[in-house]
Amino acid sequence: MNTITPLLLHYNYFITIFLMVSGLYIVIARGNMIKKLVGLSLFQSSVYLLYVSPGKILEGTAPIIDDAYSIYSNPLPHVLILTAIVVGVATLALGLALVVRIHEAYGTIEEDEIFDREKGL
Amino acid sequence: MTALEHQLPVLPVLIPLFGALLTGFLSRGTVSWLLALIFSWATAAVSVLLLVTVLRLGEPISYVMGNWGVPWGIEYRVDTLNAFVLVIVTGIGAVLMPYARKSVAFEIASHQQAWFYTMYLICLAGLLGITVSGDAFNVFVFMEVSSLATYVLIALGHNRRALLASFQYLIVGTIGATFYVIGIALLYLVTGSLNLHDIAGLLGDAYNTYPRPVLTALAFLVAGISLKLALFPLHLWLPNAYAYAPSMAAAFLAGTATKVAVYLLIRILFSIFGIAIVFTTLPIADVLLVLSIAAMAIASLAAVFQENAKRMLAYSSVAQIGYITLGIGLHNQSGLTGSIVHLFNHAVTKSALFMCLGAIVYRTANMRLTNLAGIGRKMPLTTAAFVLAGLSIIGVPGTAGFVSKWYLAVGAIERGYWPLVFLIVASSLIAVLYIGRFVEVAYFREPSEACESAYEPPTSMLIPILVLSAATVYFGIDTRATADIAAIAARFLLGGAN
């Protein structure tokens, strides 16, 4: 019991790490470029959780100054992650645009097939 | 400090970013080139002024965004090291811009030229942002700004393989940046700060209380940045990216992008974590030394067997980055001086080489070594400039490359690593092979069909090439400007006075 309770209390980190590792696995293991980008996006999103979930302080409220409350959640991680989300969206958009161009140029988005055509790359 | 000096740290980021906004609205390639030239030169002027000011004051210049005090606001903090890197990056950009017009006009469709210059300026702003920013998260944002622009610059290459190279780099680059941001998350959790200078002060106590998160952060940061700087064996994105990017982009990126990543690694290892944590708790020094040696040997050998001249130079870049990380692994005064001075020397040398190849592409539309036979007779000045810069890659005395290798060898001896000196010389001998292969093809063979009608490139391209290749010799003889500043920066990083 005593070994399990701390693990359960930190379930948010386990979800984060699971998402992180599965995202990275998809990027490495999949040859389909769209799936690669989905994995990459998952990997980035897991980091958003890594930032946001420690920002929650137990019993803390929204960070608006009021006499009735003395404990507030930390707003900074949320602000950072808003920026990181924008970065992630831009990366995904550019990645998808590249996949469109690759499809136009090669007629496929499977890495194996493309490498077969570009021997020596 | 005067009012202007107080504003200096923010200008290297603002000027190119504003320039990018203007060129983004334009549709004519020539006009956007002119704007990019003006903004590039202005940025370079500001950076030189910044370096001079920092050297005169002898202490870092701090600028706080919107007057939000440290550690809450974003601080731009410029000391000798990052002022020097600023000068490297903007200097390469400034020399390249006159060259860019003809090269870009030849290689890139006219409706895309304005976008090319926009992306170049955004990339410049991002690289300079990484260099000046003293805020860990701000560095991440600039890292992505420069990377996204870089992916576009590479994808603008006319070969369809450029798209693949860009995609591969996007995947690897994003993983690298995400690793970096995971490392920063862990540091933020244990110190509660994002200001790099502030973290440095808090990390000692944090390490005593939470040793494991701090070491995990260190591991993530080093791995992430190593992907960005193409440390062997994380370099696989680099050869294709440089080989298929437009010549101007390849020359710019080869000189600057990896150098800025190396700067960030030096900053994280020496200024933030400090030697006490980095080199005593984890075997980072040994790992860096082994990987550097592997890069110097294996990537140099790979360069010998390349058919595409640009890929040959790209593999040579991986090997040269090995020299830079070797000095970091040595982490003593001479080794670190060698690393920092090689940031400069390699930037000048490799940009000169890529510019020569760009000029050859301009006249022959060819990059295969076998098709460049006899180019030395048709384009004597360009080829001579290539050979001169090639001597600096090899590290012949009297060239810039020799100065860096000298410091590295001295650093290795001071550590008592005698075999390293031998390995530095051995990898230089491999460089003789691939540079020699180009020389043999260029001078000792009958001109090929592709080279039959070639002649010297336009003056606007030739002069920047000659300037940079002359610089590889100049900075090999007069080391006051480069090696002395590098020594000051190294002493500061190792804990001495600025």
Interface residues (C-beta under 8 A of the other chain):
Chain A: M20 L24 V27 M33 K36 L40 F43 Q44 V47 L50 Y51 P54 L76 P77 L80 T83 A84 V87 A90 T91 L94 G95 L98 V99 R101 I102 A105 Y106 I114 E118 L121
Chain B: F137 F140 V141 E144 L148 Y151 V152 A155 R160 R161 L163 L164 S166 F167 L170 I171 T174 I175 T178 V181 I182 A185 Y188 L189 L194 N240
